[in-house]
Amino acid sequence: MIALVPMRGGSKSIPFKNIKEIAGKPLCWWSISALQESESIDKIYVSTDSEKIKETVKSFGFDKIVIVDRDEKNARDTSSTEDVLMEFAENNDFEDIMLVQVTSPLISKEDIEGGVKEYKNYDSVLSLVRQKRFIWEESSNGSVLPSNYNLSSRPRRQDFNGHLVENGAFYITSKKQLMKYGVRLSGKIGHYEMCEETYIEIDEPHDWNNVETMLIKSRKPSKDIKMLIMDCDGTLTNGKATYDNNGDITKEFSMRDGMGHKLMREAGIKQVIISGSLEELIQKRGDKLQLDHVILDSHDKVTDIKPILEKHNISWDNVAYIGDDINDYDIMKKCGFTACPNDALPKIKKIVDYICDRNGGDASVREFMDIILDNR
């Protein structure tokens, strides 16, 4: 099966919406990466009229992508998705096609494969979500009546079947059906039910922040994480320091993080603290936890970590990193899976894969470690 991803250069609500960065990636990256990961999709055709979109998509480096030009007449504000589908169908050979819309970035590999599996029994399939909401309709005289339940026996939400609504994530049909009827859905239509939060599509600016938060929370680490690197101040600690009468510094570390380090060690994951500080107590903490490396006085974390990765023959893709401040930015961009405490700098929150519910020093590192271990 092939996938078709239409992306028009013009957008009145959000300029260049399809490639605008959200949760650290261009909007279109999320759905295209899910298609790239899916074994059910052989090729991903991106239909666009924009050179800027073409360059962005090429930068992903995905080997399934084929970029096709979109006729100007099908790239207007008044053009329909069916226009794009028919243009593609008339100029390309295929049997079955999945139309995927990038305004639904919460789509996953599992959703794609679930839809393709469902398609085996139908002429067309679409993605839907179940909403347990009570629907009312307005009559001609202005009064309202419930349309999906009885007033005399209002169901409890847990006993209510609700109703199915389109979330716009994907549609599947065959070239035969498409050429015969000229629409994305025809014949015997089946559905694949996605989770309710995927109902949100990014069509207006107010949708953006809600979806961005969900995207960050939805990210999962690679099952092949081999090393965890941790910043110290503001991450393993709350970023505060206490000085006693002798001028000695004390800091607070979470005991729950300590148990997490033990579990990570038992899982065979290397652990490293890297800090710009020279304080001896950080070294002592690392020694007590039996960590593999403690790097102090680091002014270039990327450079200082490279020899450690080479020693253990570990690539950046297999590294998880958690930090909270601007000196973590460059190394975060290199690592395979990243996180920050909930009270991290906004710039750091913008690029990480996961934002912890807990603050620095309050077991946020343990929260991150649990996610890594749960996904092994």
N, C-alpha and C positions, 0 to 999 in steps of 0.2 A: 504493500500500500504506500502511496505517496501522500505528502501533506502539502497544502497550499496555504501560505501565510501572506495575505494582502496587507501592504503598508503604503499608504498614500503620504506624499510629502506635506500636503496642506492639512492644517487642522485649526479650526477657528477657536475651539475652547481652550486648547493647550498647544502652543506652537511647537512643531516637531515632536509631538507627544510620543510617537512610536519609538523614538531613540532618546528621549529625555531620561536622565538618570534617576532611578528609583532603587532605594536600598543598595546603592553602590554599583548597580548595573543598568544599562539601557533597558527601558521597558520591554522591548521585543526580545531581549536576551532570555527572559524567564520562560516564555512559552517555547522558544526555539531550542533552548537547552534541554527542555523536557522531551521534545521531539527527537533531538540528537541522541538522548540516552535510551529512548525506546527501541526495542528490538523489532517492534511491529511496523516501524516506519523505515522505508528504504531510502527515500529522498525527500528533502525539504525544499520546495520551490517558494522563493520569496518574490512576490510580484510587486514592483514599485516603479514610480515615475521619478524618484529622487536619487541623485548621485550621492548625496550626503548619507542617505539610508543605506545605499549599496556599500559604501566604504565602512560604515559602522558594522554591518552584518559580516562583511569579509573579515573584519578584525577579530571576530570570535574564533576563527580558525576551525570551524566545524566542517568535517569532511562530507556531510550529507547535503550541504547547502548548494542549491543551484539558483542563481539570480536571473529572473526574466523581466524584460521590460513591460511596463504597463502602458497601454494606449492612452494618450492624453484625454480622449473622450470618456474614458473610464476612470479618470482621476479627478473628476470635478466634484464639487459639493453635492451635486444632485445625482451622482453616479451611485448605483447600488452594488452590493456585494455580488448579487447574481450576475451583473454585467461583467465583473472581474472573473467570476467562475466560468462563464460562457466563453469569454475571450481565451482563457487558458485552455479550456476543453477543446476548442476549435483548432488550437495550434500545438497540442501536445498529445502524445500517446500514453494512456494509462488505463487501468481497469477500475480501480477503486481510489477514492480521494477523501482525505480528511481536511476539511476547512477549519483552520485554527485562527482565532482572533487574539491579537496581542494585548487587547484591552482587558483580558482575563488572565493576568500573570500568575494566579494561584494554581493553575493547572499543573499536574504532576505527571511523571512517567507512568505511574500506576493508573491514573485517570485515562491516559491515552490508550494503554494496553487493555484496560477494562472496556473502553468503548469499542475497540477493534474486536474484542472477543464477542461482545454483544451483537455486533454487526453481522456475524455469521448466520443469524436467524432472521434477518430483516432486509428490506430494500434500502432503508435509510436509518440512521441513528443520530440522536442529538443528546447533548449533555443537559441535565436538569438538576435542580435542587428542590428539596422538599421543605416547604414552609408551613409551619403550624400556626397559621394566622386566621382569624375570623374575618371573612370577606362580606362586605355589605354593598348593596346596589341601590341606586337612587331611582325611584319611580317617576312617572311623568308629573305627578302632583307635588314632588319635592320631598316626600317622605322616604325613609330608607328601610330596607328589609335585609336580613342576613341571607346570603346566597349559598353558603356551604355548611350551615348547621341549623338545627331547630331551636327556636327560642324556648320551647318548653322542656328541652332536654339538652342544655348546653354541656358539651363534653369537657372532661378534664383534658389539659394539654397532653398529658402522657397517653391518653386513650384516643387522641384525635389524630386521624390519618393525615390531615392537612391537604395541601395541594401541591402539584408540581409546576415549577416555573422555569423558563429558560434562563441560563446564566451566560449564554453567548460564548462559551469556551470553545466548543467544537461541534461540527456537523460532519457526518459521513454518508457518502452515497457512491454510486457507480457512475462511470462515464455514460453508460447506456441509459440510466434513469435521468441523468442530468441533460443529455441531449434530447431525450424524448419529452421531458416536461419543462425544462428551462428553469428549474428551481432547486434549491439545495436539499429539500426533503420531499419525498414522494413515495408512493406505493405503501407497503406495510412498514410502519415507522416504529422503531424501538427506541429505548432510552437508556442512558447510563446515568446513575444518580451520583452526583458529587456532593461533598459536604456543604452545609448550609452557608458557611462564611464565604464560599466562592461565588455567591450570588452577586457580590460587588464587582462592577465593571468600572474601569477608569474612563469615564466620558466627560466628567466635569472636574474643575480644580479641587473641589471639596472632597472628592473621592481619593485624592492622591495620598494624603497622610494616613488615612485608615488602612489602605492597601499596603503602604510601605511598612507600617508596623507589623502587619500580618506576614509579610514576606520575610522580614527579619526573624520573626519567631518561628517560621516554618522551615528554616534551613537546618539541615542535618550534616554531620561530619562524614567524611569518607570512612569506610570501615577499616581503612588501612592507615590510621594514625599511628605513627611510631614514636613521636616525640611531642612532649608538651613543654612549651617555653612560657615562663611567667615573668611579668614585671613584678616588682616588689611594692614600692610605695604607692598607695592608692589602689592597689590590686590585692596583694596578699595582706596588706594592712589598710587602715582607713586613711592613710596619708598624713596622719598627725604624728608628732613626735613630742615626747615628754622629757624634759631635762631635770635631773636631780641636782642637789646642792653641789655635787662635784663636777657638774657639767656633762655627766654621762647621759646618753640618749636611751630611752626605752620606747618600744613600739609594741602594739598588740597584734597578734596573729590569731586566726580562728582555729580552735582545736578540731572543728569539723573538717577544715581543709586538711589537717594532719591525717585523719583517717582516709581521706581521698587519695593522698599521696601513697599510702600503703597499698590501696586497691590498684592504683595505676602501676605501681612497681610489680605487683603480683601478675598484672596483665602483660608485663613485658614492655611497657611504654617508658622510654627514657624521659627524664624530667630535668629541666634546667631553670634556674633563676638567673635573670639578667637585669642588672640595675646600674643606673648612673651614679649611685652612691658608693662610698668606700667603707661604709660602716661595718665593723667586724661582726655585729650581731646578726647581719643577714647571712654571713658565712656560717655562723654557729647554727642558725635555724636550718640552713640547707644540710649541714652535717648531721644534725639531729634527725632529720627526716630521711636521711640516706639518699639524697638526690644525687643525680649523676654528675651535675656540674653547677657551679655557682660562679657567675661572671660579674665582677664589680667594676666600678669606674668606667662604664661603657659609654662612649660618646657617639658610637656608630654601631648600632645593634646588628644591622645586616652583616657588616664586615666581621664583627666579633663572633657571630654565630657560625659563619661559614666553615671554619676549621672543625667545629664540633660536628656539623653535618657530614663533613668529609670523613672524619674519624669513624663515625658509625654507619657510613654509607647510606644516609637518609636524604631524600630529596625534599625540597620545599613543600611539594604537594602533600607530603606525609607528615607535615608539622602542624600542630595546633598551637595557637598563641593567644594569650589573654593579657590585656594591658588597658590603660586608662587615659594616657596623656599624649601630647604631640610627639614626644620622642619614640612612641610606639608606632607611629603612622607608617613609616617606610617599611618596617619589617612586617607589619600586618599585610601590606600589599603583596608580599612575597609568599605568605603562608597559605596552606590549603584550607584551614578552618580557623576562624578568629572569633574572639568574644571580648566583651568589656563589661565591667561592673555597671550597674544602673546609674551611678553618679559620675560616669566618665564624661570627658569633654564632648560637646555636640559633634565636633568634627570627627572624632573617633567613632561615635555611635553611627555616623553616616556610612562608614565603610565596613563595619564588622558583619560577620555572618550571624552572630547571636548577641543579643543584649540581655544580660542576666537580670533576674528579678531582684537580686540582692546587691547591696552596695559593696564597695571595696572594703576588705577586712571583715566582712560579715558573711563569710562562706560563699562568696560569689565564685571563687575558684573551684570549690567543691561542686557547686551547681554545674559548672562547665565540665568538670571531670566526669560527673554522672552522665551527662549527655554523650560524651565520648564513649564511655564504657557501655552505655545502654545500646549504642548503635554498632557495637563490634559483632 
